[in-house]
């Protein structure tokens, strides 16, 4: 909503400047987004009269006009021909300045096609008034010759640009804004009012089929209209400043009235209404309407229509029809001013993509109570601008709403606001916006408050509490910090997630976030088997694009695409992780969240929290003295291991796996204490190819929710043995296909209770160990808190290990 | 001096001086060791004189013996001093030869970075856990009731249209003729208010971080999926002043202790009175968050008696805050995954 300050000043007696007023309104509940000065800097433009106009020889566009400002005659060359001798027009005399977005433009003399132009004739746009470049602005005949246009039309005006919230529909009218200014400053209001139309049959029958959808419908008849007239220049300037385009006297009057009162109204050519009737009803199947913009639109049965005997003449509250439009031949007008159900208007406006000035007002609720006064005001302006007379009026208002009485308990308001606002002050503040406040209920102490007609948004006590707060001033609210009555802190899983993310970043992995949408193709590229749960995508009804058609069931597609973008930017050494939810059909083991009351027949998805990892290129970067190292599966295993150790959890259970989307010989399935976590590994070469990644790209995806479920487990810290430890090395020879984990298990088992630490320090293949075999060498540290260990203890451990290696793995020790 | 002549003080002085000269003349530690052996060792002149003391009478023996002691002491000190000099010289030469160029690149251990939005969320969570609000989460795919109905957003409210909300189908949820299903991507974290209020008797103090969704094509200031942090406090006597104080404390803990805040009237369906909160930051008022007193319809819908309980709720956008803190001008950077953007360490929580 654009509020020209000069117009506002007519309605309320205020002396604040635009910036002060903007602050006042913003802090009072009508947010001023910014203050515009569209015409700032205009100077030296006067009202001139055209004496003659003729085409410039040799040009098919330019016209030569002689104009006078009453003192001298000027020759001006114009690029438009929408004016004639006798018209009054804005003339920028030599030395004048016109506003442009980049600053004032000085107008001088210049020569075009051999003709000198002494200044220029201006369009509305050239004066900073909107974007209408179509022609020279032809002023009405009453424009006083020779006066300074800016002074005469108060053009050097500030415009407050309001962002009106949906509850404050009154903010979409000059009078509503003026009322708030009056309430916030105490300045007196001067709202215009028009005499009521004669209560005579206007010759248009009104029938309301659905009083819920249209509670009130008034008609005003204006006769003797000269529809060819333009509206007065002041009205045009005002409309443009408010963001609308001047069209004709009649249309401009209805728009001006709407801006002033907040009530949209629509002028029909009364002679074109077939059957002398206006009805309001829902559309019938198959009906269509050619709207004012000359577009034929098929009606939906939910559309609320205005109809005459020949069919639709308008979408109620949205846009009128072309068939009954006022044109230059019109002499009698039937003016509709009505109230419509805001939801219905909104639906129609959205359905047909017709977000008009009218629909925007109706969707924020236009109160039925003030319709008649607004109708009279609009009729008055039409008559005034077009030379007609208001001759008749009717008012269909079958069920005026009962006035709402809201019980406001002043003590409750004080408690909710946390301020000591006495009863009397509350009464005074509510009265300032036009509420009628009665005497308090002796039992509850509640004040009966009847809100004013222009505030249909006020319905419950909380609404009044908000009014009290804003009128008293949000800035007057003190600050106090309540105690939650307990110590705050993260829940274990939240704390665990935080520790996990920090452990990963400390270990060289960078966190990213991707959008959680996927397409079928993304999942297909993972080459998952048909029965894989990740292929069961949950689809969006209205995705933003076909690449974002469903919710992700795996973090990998989004992450792999992000990695590809990095590689394309020559950032080839990548080690990234993401923590986020995936969306899977619920199962009895993992149900989705419960539904709300009254909801059934569907189920919310399960949303497990996953950790994804992707690496390409070198994990340890090249350095001048060190060649670095490409990332491999052990870097991924190390990342998960670092994370589980940060969480204080026991060692991972690692098994080889050949599942998609991984390399069948280079992937591991992970578990922890019998709980499945997920898989890490090198990606399958075909998957690498599908995502256009560098060879040997690695990835992993695990159930972070399961890893962090118990939060950070505090480790037990036993007192270390004070006695010297014994170190021994054992080399185990086993067949090539025996996994290292089984060898280590045998070693640990054999070392038994004395083992403090075991680490694999060498893997060897060669003639010494024989074909098809390998040697794994472990270094053990043995400790006892009770006694000094001797070489005999070491020998016993080696024997025990050898026995297990032989029995379980068919291997031997190199001794 | 003959070997078998009885020793005299002059003999001692001569031996001492010879020793001092040799020590001084030693050019390296090896020469010094040799000089020490010759002049202070078992076969040194001083040792010989010592052996001759027995031939002297008591008075002479005392006199020469004292001289011997002094000479030995002098030589030992001179040797130690010379040794220190020579060692220092050896070190100087040797360590100079071992010098490395410390301006070569450091061997920094591989280290990742945390996402600026997640870190901003963590900083906010720290603030609110400090005030006694534990974090809780809820589902991102929500039911209509939780996302809208419970929050006083009626069936034909514009926010429920396909232009604003992303709807989800399947799992029994089928679109109506417009395309609306009872299942959607939550448009705010507020449905968690309803879930918690229905599950738990007040008093309730919680903070809710999480991802939310809108039907917005990504541009410099919009993402279809972004984050919110929601707070909810419901108790017997909570007021708008408590809301203001709580938010002021939170904003100051995040942006600085002196940062002024202001409350501006605003409209939200699920709070009344409602406000937007601005902080004066970087020389201007910046909109930070929306808040208000919990609407009585919301309390009632969740089975909480609005006459007995009252409270406040607030919601803020970590992306917006992260943009402020890190000078980010295009919100899409947060979900692109560009390592040049992400690799700067952004930890902000203490």
Interface residues (C-beta under 8 A of the other chain):
Chain A: X26 X27 X28 X29 X31 X165 X166 X167 X168 X343 X346 X347 X350 X363 X415 X416 X417 X418 X419 X460 X462 X463 X465 X466 X469 X470 X474 X475 X477 X478 X479 X480 X481 X482 X483 X484 X485 X486 X487 X488 X489 X490 X491 X494 X498 X501 X502 X504 X505 X506 X507 X508 X509 X510 X511 X512 X513 X514 X515 X516 X517 X538 X539 X540 X541 X542 X543 X544 X545 X548 X551 X559 X562 X563 X565 X566 X569 X571 X574 X575 X576 X577 X579 X580 X581 X583 X585 X586 X592 X593 X595 X596 X597 X598 X599 X601 X602 X603 X604 X605 X607 X619 X620 X621 X623 X624 X626
Chain B: X104 X105 X107 X109 X110 X111 X112 X113 X114 X115 X117 X118 X122 X125 X128 X129 X130 X131 X132 X133 X134 X135 X136 X138 X139 X140 X141 X142 X143 X144 X145 X146 X149 X150 X156 X158 X161 X162 X163 X166 X167 X168 X169 X170 X171 X172 X173 X175 X179 X180 X181 X182 X183 X185 X194 X195 X203 X205 X211 X215 X216 X217 X218 X223 X224 X225 X233 X235 X237 X238 X239 X240 X241 X242 X244 X245 X246 X248 X249 X262 X263 X264 X265 X266 X267 X272 X273 X274 X275 X293 X295 X296 X310 X334 X335 X336 X337 X338 X339 X340 X342 X343
